[in-house]
Amino acid sequence: MSDEEISEDEMKVEGSKIDTCYPIRLNKLAMGIAGIHDKVFRNERLTPEEGLLLLREADLLELGALADLVRTRFNPEGFVTFVADTNPNYTNVCDTECLFCAFWRPPGATDAYTLSIEELLRIMKASFHNGATTVLLQGGHNPEIKLDYYVELVRRVREEIPDLHLHAFSAPEISAIAKYSGITSKEVLQKLWDAGLRTIPGGGAEILSNRVRKKISPLKIDADQWIRVTREAHQIGFKSTATMMFGHLEENEDIIEHLERIRSLQDETSGFLAFIPWTFKPKNTFLERKISQEIGGDRYLRVLALSRIYLDNFNHVQGSWFTQGKKMGSISLHYGASDLGGTLYDENVLGCAENKLRASLDELVHMIKSAGFKPAQRDTFYRITKQF
């Protein structure tokens, strides 16, 4: 039961102010949260209202314990996975101009760039020889790049580096490619599938609330379009991840809307491999004028744990050492995370927001062992390839 459901009579006793009935309010909250605990123990699905109550009112340590219970259901053997990957960005030219992004540049800017296919292949081959098994490839929405560039890139990676998995092109990129090429997003996806692409990243979701998206990325595809493109990808056969960037202009209700949207799509398609929540980095962005400090660890762990509890049809939720630091990466494993992402040998988007964290395989192994779990390397499909 939420605060709003407490009657006016309960809030006033003999003309007293609301604090007179503070014990009544606490008791109703405790009863409501206890009922939610029981549902989690029984492995029953939470409603949006119950998720919101947990996010707002639950004790953080209790929330972590519930999330750990759910994590154990999906990963009973205690493995925590990671991938050896690299994250080059093929262009920083972008006409979407998101207020939260420090990476994009307008066409013609002195530091604007677009990498050729040959340059990208050189980067990928070097990363592969240095141990990367996956390339997470994303870039700006550049009107000068047409579909042939993307199709040729996928085809050549498959031919020249067949053991390197290409995990590329988020839903907003797919939508932009379709717009610039004069075809539908489903046609773009089909051509990429035919060229050999099999997974796409879940970037560009930010918060799947159109109220928030109008404020932070008004030129980007809206929440409904993100879901539509992702659904099309899953229907063709692609697997993908889902992400959420929070800690900016969203409210608790927006986070619940985001989780509800991707949980519903997962019910429909079973196409998501994992959920990846991460936090907004304000440095060098236009939003820095309104939000100068990033959120702290308490809020991060609260949202992470709630995500693990709420997303009862996702096998993995990822902890973000990359945005929260390596100590918090270890702590996240006790708040529902069963994966720590990748090494991210090359990364520029958050690098432009002055996030310079990097991790070696040995450091990821240490993060996992120090938290009391079993480290394991995985592939892009979250299949374990090596245990440590």
C-alpha angles and dihedrals in degrees: 000000000000130000090256091063094061108105124241090243090058090053093054127050119179089338092306123143124261095269089071088071096041091118090055091052092047091049093052091048091049091050091049094049092045089055090052090050089055091052091051091049089051090049093241124153118259122230121231089254091054091047090052092050091052092048093049104037115014120112108255095231091049089048089052092050091052091048090049089053091054092045090054091053091058096036108028096163094065098242120152113195139207137175132225102234146149128216114205118170116222096205139003093199108112135164095194094078098197112199092222095054125091093180106069124094130189119246111278096024114146092241097040116122144176119194120223120234089252091054092049092049090052091052092047094047091051091049091048092052088050092056107272115144097181135042115206101202123188137144148165126296098263115182091202094064115082133193096270091066093057096042092048091048093052092046094050094047089053091048101040102032103024094164093055113087115222112215101182152159120022124224095268090051090050090050092048093049089052092050094048092045097046096238136101125276089242090056090050091051092048092051091049090049091050089051090055107267112142108170135038129197121246095232125135093047094105097156115347092219117109090209090063097036091058088060102043104028111012094163095051126091111279127242094268092052091048089054092045095052092045091049090052090051092051092047091054090051105265121139117214144173127239122224137190127198111199139165099080128078100335126114127213090263091058091055090052091048089052093050092045092052095052094040089054092048091049089053088054103042110011085216101130119097098187146345119241118193117185137168133254117257108208102191114120094359128118089241090062087084089066101027113036098164129051120231121270133247095266093062092042093053092044093055092041093052094045089051092054092049096044099044096069092163098054118094095203140031115190127225116220113227085156095068100022103040133253097281091053088046089062093044091051089067088070091052099059105286117135097173135047100201119230147311093259094205092182118031128154110162098073089027087070087056088057095259103142102165117138133172135199124216089257091054092050090049089051092049090054097043093047089057091053099254136119114257119222133172116229141187126241091276090057093250112146113245102170137016125208 
